[in-house]
Amino acid sequence: MKQEVEHKLMTEQEKADIFMKSFKMQDAGQKEEAQALRRTVPLPPYLAKFIKEQSGADFLLKYGFNLSEAEAEYGSGWLTT
């Protein structure tokens, strides 16, 4: 079962640090863990909206993307509208 992860808004430095750590993990052969770590970085609202339109809200939820920036911009119910 998928564990719920609390997502938060992040600074640009926090995002960069996560990506750098994920690249090191991938280089060390931890591909799945690196991908999961990258998904903790908030998707830009325009990208989250595009993915929702192309693949549906369930896709975003299934893969555990951080949608905190989209929720801040579009409101908490944006996935269901």
N, C-alpha and C positions, 0 to 999 in steps of 0.2 A: 504494500500500500504506500502511496506517495505521502511523504511527510510535509505538512504545511510549514512554509518558511516565511517569517515576517520580513517583509522588504521595507527598505527605507530609502529616502532620497540620499544621494551621495555627492560628495564634492568631486570635482574633476580629478583631483589627486587620488582620492580613494578608488575611483574607477580605473585610473592608470595603474595603480598598485595591484589591483586585482588582475588586470590583464597581464601584467608582467609576471605575476605569480603563476597564472594559468599557462603562460607560454613555457615557463620552466617545468611545470608539471607535465605538459605535453612532451617536452623534450626528454623527460625522464620516463616516458612510456605510460603515463597516467592520463590517457586520452579522455576517458569518460569523466573522471574527476575534474579535469581541466574544463571540459564543456559545461559541467554542472556549476563550476565556480563562475564561469563567464556569464551564465544565465542569472547570476545574482546582481549583475550590473543592470540598472534600470534601462529598459528600452526607451529611446526617444519617443515622445508621444506620436509624432507623425509615422514612425515605423510601426509602432504597436497598432495604430489605426489601420495602416496598410495591410499588415498581417491579418488582422481581424477580418478585413474586407475580403482578402484573398483566400484565407484558410479557415476562418471562423474563430469564434471566441474559445471554443473547446481546445483548439490547437494551442493557443497561448496558455491556457490553464493546464493542459496535459503535460506540457514540457516545463512548467514552473518558471516562466519568465517573470522578471521583476517588472511590474506594471505601475510602480509607485508614481513615476513622472506622468504617465498617461492619466492615472486617477486624479492627480493634482490638477492637471489641465482640463480634463473632460468631465470630471466628477466621478463619484464612486460607482455609479450605475452604468457607466459607459459601455461595458461589455454586453449588457443585456438590451441595449437600444440599437 
